[in-house]
Amino acid sequence: MDVLNKHLKKYLLLLCTPLTLCASGCNLVRMSSLVSSSIPFPKVPYTSTYEQKSDTDKISYVTVSSNGNGYMLQISKGDKDTCSIFDNVDKKMYFFNLVNKSVESWPLQYVATPWMYDEGLYKASPFVGKQIEEQTVDGRRCNVWLFENDRSKTRTKSYFDKETGCLVLSNYESSGKSGIQRLTKYSPTSMPASAFQIPDDYKLTIMGSHTL
């Protein structure tokens, strides 16, 4: 996801990957336009899993789960496993360090959420493209969105299921690099409630101000 990460770096100064944020080494830039009190989180529960493949055949996996009540979970498995929880109720986000069992709590930043995996979140994001067509992908009727940035030579085409709003397919390219991520599994149920909670044996550190 290196291409899409370049967009996020305009808004977040991070030492770790913006789309799969880890708890260590993150320095968030507070921008009032990106800290929203009305982020359109999914109102239905679901769990979706994606395979991400770069033009160098590097493969990683992402699972996104919504509990339908303002919480989202993102788990990434690849070179480095990461886990993040986004709390749209108390406006907080949590980044887990799975190695030393610690977690950092930050004020909720819109662009750090899994905005690219849900059409409702995507349409409200700073990176929303133009809706260009409808198309059937893997048996799912999809709305298709195209994001282009001539300055960074970036082009991203995203396909969202018209019925569920869930991302089905995304193709991206930038400066000669390209990649694809595809939905491999979808369930209309969320992960267990415990998955959206901080384990008792994890050390919590509050970072920044939680005053919106």
PyMOL commands that set and color helices and strands:
alter all, ss='L'
color gray80, all
select helices_A, chain A and resi 2-8+18-20+32-34+110-112+115-117+119-123+193-196
alter helices_A, ss='H'
color red, helices_A
select strands_A, chain A and resi 13-14+26-27+45-54+59-67+71-77+82-87+92-97+102-107+130-137+140-149+154-161+167-174+177-187+203-206
alter strands_A, ss='S'
color yellow, strands_A
deselect
rebuild
show_as cartoon
